[in-house]
Amino acid sequence: MSAEPELHIAGVLVHVRPPAQDAACQAIAALPEAEVAQAGDNGRVVVVVEAPSGHAVMQVIDRIRAVPGVLDVALVYQHAEPAAAMNEPIQ
Protein backbone atom coordinates (compact mmCIF):
# COMPACT_ATOMS: atom_id res chain seq x y z
CA MET A 1 0.00 0.00 0.00
CA SER A 2 1.46 3.36 -1.01
CA ALA A 3 1.31 6.42 1.19
CA GLU A 4 -0.75 9.41 0.19
CA PRO A 5 1.37 12.01 -1.65
CA GLU A 6 2.49 14.90 0.54
CA LEU A 7 3.45 18.49 -0.07
CA HIS A 8 6.24 19.98 2.03
CA ILE A 9 6.53 23.75 2.20
CA ALA A 10 9.67 25.20 3.74
CA GLY A 11 10.89 28.69 4.55
CA VAL A 12 14.62 29.06 4.05
CA LEU A 13 16.94 31.96 4.91
CA VAL A 14 19.88 32.25 2.55
CA HIS A 15 22.88 34.46 3.33
CA VAL A 16 24.69 35.56 0.18
CA ARG A 17 27.76 37.70 -0.44
CA PRO A 18 26.14 41.06 -1.38
CA PRO A 19 28.11 41.48 -4.65
CA ALA A 20 26.83 38.05 -5.79
CA GLN A 21 23.25 38.51 -4.63
CA ASP A 22 21.59 39.24 -7.99
CA ALA A 23 23.23 36.26 -9.73
CA ALA A 24 22.54 33.98 -6.75
CA CYS A 25 18.86 35.00 -6.66
CA GLN A 26 18.56 34.25 -10.38
CA ALA A 27 20.16 30.83 -9.91
CA ILE A 28 17.90 30.02 -6.95
CA ALA A 29 14.79 31.20 -8.81
CA ALA A 30 15.73 28.89 -11.69
CA LEU A 31 15.26 25.87 -9.41
CA PRO A 32 11.75 24.53 -10.08
CA GLU A 33 11.07 23.86 -6.38
CA ALA A 34 12.28 27.25 -5.12
CA GLU A 35 10.86 30.76 -5.18
CA VAL A 36 12.72 33.86 -4.03
CA ALA A 37 10.15 35.51 -1.79
CA GLN A 38 12.21 38.50 -0.69
CA ALA A 39 15.74 39.77 -1.10
CA GLY A 40 17.23 42.60 0.93
CA ASP A 41 20.19 44.67 -0.11
CA ASN A 42 22.32 43.14 2.65
CA GLY A 43 22.75 39.62 1.29
CA ARG A 44 19.79 38.08 3.10
CA VAL A 45 17.32 36.23 0.90
CA VAL A 46 14.09 34.50 1.90
CA VAL A 47 13.23 31.46 -0.22
CA VAL A 48 10.12 29.28 -0.25
CA VAL A 49 10.66 25.64 -1.18
CA GLU A 50 7.88 23.24 -2.21
CA ALA A 51 8.75 19.56 -2.52
CA PRO A 52 7.08 16.14 -2.16
CA SER A 53 9.07 15.07 0.92
CA GLY A 54 11.35 16.28 3.68
CA HIS A 55 14.24 14.55 1.95
CA ALA A 56 13.47 16.44 -1.27
CA VAL A 57 13.42 19.73 0.67
CA MET A 58 16.90 18.96 1.98
CA GLN A 59 18.10 18.17 -1.55
CA VAL A 60 16.89 21.59 -2.72
CA ILE A 61 18.64 23.22 0.24
CA ASP A 62 21.86 21.43 -0.76
CA ARG A 63 21.47 22.75 -4.34
CA ILE A 64 20.95 26.28 -2.99
CA ARG A 65 24.03 25.89 -0.78
CA ALA A 66 26.05 25.04 -3.92
CA VAL A 67 25.09 28.27 -5.72
CA PRO A 68 28.15 30.54 -6.15
CA GLY A 69 28.13 33.36 -3.62
CA VAL A 70 25.93 31.57 -1.07
CA LEU A 71 27.52 31.66 2.38
CA ASP A 72 24.90 29.86 4.46
CA VAL A 73 21.44 28.33 4.21
CA ALA A 74 19.14 27.86 7.19
CA LEU A 75 15.85 25.98 7.27
CA VAL A 76 13.56 28.25 9.28
CA TYR A 77 10.18 26.55 8.89
CA GLN A 78 8.76 23.39 7.34
CA HIS A 79 5.15 22.28 7.02
CA ALA A 80 3.82 19.07 5.49
CA GLU A 81 0.31 17.98 4.62
CA PRO A 82 -1.39 15.66 2.15
CA ALA A 83 -1.13 17.07 -1.37
CA ALA A 84 -4.90 16.60 -1.81
CA ALA A 85 -5.49 19.12 0.99
CA MET A 86 -4.16 21.86 -1.29
CA ASN A 87 -7.27 21.43 -3.46
CA GLU A 88 -9.74 21.73 -0.58
CA PRO A 89 -11.60 25.04 -0.23
CA ILE A 90 -10.66 27.21 2.73
CA GLN A 91 -13.61 28.17 4.87
Buried (B, 14 or more C-beta within 10 A) or exposed (E): EEEEEBBBBBBBBBBBEBEBBEEBBEBBBEBEBBEBEEBEEEBBBBBBBBBBBBEBBBBBBEBBEEBEBBEEBEBEEBEBEEEEEEEEEEE
